[in-house]
Amino acid sequence: MDEHLIVFSGETIAIDGDQTDENLNDLTWWINKHNRYATREAINMMRIEYNLSESEEEVTPSLWGNDAEKKAMAQERLCKTTSFSSPNSLFYCKIYYFY
């Protein structure tokens, strides 16, 4: 999952070196994790489609902003310009014809 974290208060530090995720959870854990991400993404798309606001500390879509703002802009445009099944169909065609 491509996540962008935004720190609204407090300090951050930069760490040099590589990061390794040695997560040894079972398949059920991974499926549940995917389902949580999929649910969160569906909620975000519904918020965009129906112009609902979750909180004051949300990402404002911007073409010239940081990575999170650019992703929000892309999601907003994708959601407003395509039908629900179009992205799924395009993904299926990409996998079917190009892999």
C-alpha positions as CSV (number, residue, x, y, z in Angstrom):
1,M,0.0,0.0,0.0
2,D,1.4,3.3,-1.0
3,E,0.9,5.4,2.2
4,H,1.9,9.0,2.8
5,L,2.2,10.0,6.4
6,I,1.7,13.6,7.4
7,V,2.8,14.8,10.9
8,F,0.6,17.6,12.0
9,S,2.4,18.3,15.3
10,G,5.7,17.2,16.9
11,E,9.1,16.6,15.4
12,T,10.4,14.1,12.9
13,I,13.9,12.8,12.3
14,A,15.7,11.3,9.3
15,I,17.4,7.9,9.7
16,D,20.2,6.9,7.4
17,G,20.3,3.3,6.2
18,D,18.0,0.6,4.9
19,Q,14.7,-0.5,6.5
20,T,13.7,-4.2,6.4
21,D,10.3,-5.4,7.2
22,E,10.7,-9.0,8.5
23,N,7.0,-9.6,9.2
24,L,6.3,-13.3,9.7
25,N,2.6,-13.2,10.2
26,D,0.4,-15.9,8.7
27,L,-1.9,-15.6,5.6
28,T,-5.0,-14.8,7.6
29,W,-3.2,-11.7,9.0
30,W,-2.2,-10.5,5.6
31,I,-5.7,-11.0,4.2
32,N,-7.2,-9.1,7.1
33,K,-4.6,-6.3,6.5
34,H,-5.5,-6.1,2.8
35,N,-9.2,-6.0,3.7
36,R,-8.7,-3.1,6.1
37,Y,-6.7,-1.2,3.4
38,A,-9.4,-1.9,0.8
39,T,-12.2,-0.7,3.2
40,R,-10.2,2.5,3.9
41,E,-9.7,3.1,0.2
42,A,-13.4,2.6,-0.5
43,I,-14.3,5.0,2.3
44,N,-11.9,7.6,0.8
45,M,-13.4,7.2,-2.7
46,M,-16.9,7.6,-1.2
47,R,-15.8,10.8,0.6
48,I,-14.5,12.2,-2.7
49,E,-17.6,11.2,-4.7
50,Y,-20.1,12.7,-2.2
51,N,-17.9,15.6,-1.0
52,L,-17.8,14.5,2.6
53,S,-15.2,15.8,5.0
54,E,-13.7,13.5,7.7
55,S,-11.8,16.0,9.8
56,E,-9.9,19.3,9.7
57,E,-6.6,17.5,9.4
58,E,-7.1,16.0,6.0
59,V,-5.0,16.2,2.9
60,T,-6.1,19.0,0.4
61,P,-5.8,17.7,-3.2
62,S,-3.2,19.8,-5.0
63,L,-1.4,19.1,-8.3
64,W,1.6,21.2,-7.1
65,G,1.7,19.9,-3.5
66,N,3.6,17.2,-1.7
67,D,3.3,13.5,-2.6
68,A,0.2,13.0,-0.5
69,E,-1.6,16.0,-2.0
70,K,-0.7,14.8,-5.5
71,K,-2.1,11.4,-4.8
72,A,-5.3,12.9,-3.4
73,M,-5.7,15.0,-6.5
74,A,-5.2,11.9,-8.8
75,Q,-7.8,9.9,-6.8
76,E,-10.3,12.8,-6.9
77,R,-10.0,13.2,-10.6
78,L,-10.1,9.4,-11.2
79,C,-13.2,9.0,-9.0
80,K,-15.0,11.9,-10.6
81,T,-14.2,11.0,-14.3
82,T,-14.7,7.3,-14.4
83,S,-17.5,4.9,-13.5
84,F,-17.0,2.5,-10.6
85,S,-16.1,-0.5,-12.8
86,S,-13.8,1.3,-15.2
87,P,-10.6,1.2,-13.1
88,N,-11.2,-2.5,-12.4
89,S,-11.8,-3.2,-16.1
90,L,-8.6,-1.3,-17.1
91,F,-6.6,-3.1,-14.5
92,Y,-7.9,-6.5,-15.7
93,C,-7.1,-5.7,-19.3
94,K,-3.6,-4.6,-18.4
95,I,-2.9,-7.8,-16.5
96,Y,-4.6,-10.0,-19.1
97,Y,-2.9,-8.5,-22.2
98,F,0.4,-7.4,-21.0
99,Y,1.6,-10.0,-18.4
